[in-house]
């Protein structure tokens, strides 16, 4: 296709770029966030009195 005009190459590049961007944006926003991590994990600390 070397006979194509430069304007057609530009339109072809813009078409592929728009398709790639739309595909990436759709894949990014289709993920649903996890709501399970709302509770804070409790840390069990046992106090030990050391007698030296």
Helices and strands as residue ranges (DSSP letters): H 6-29, G 36-38
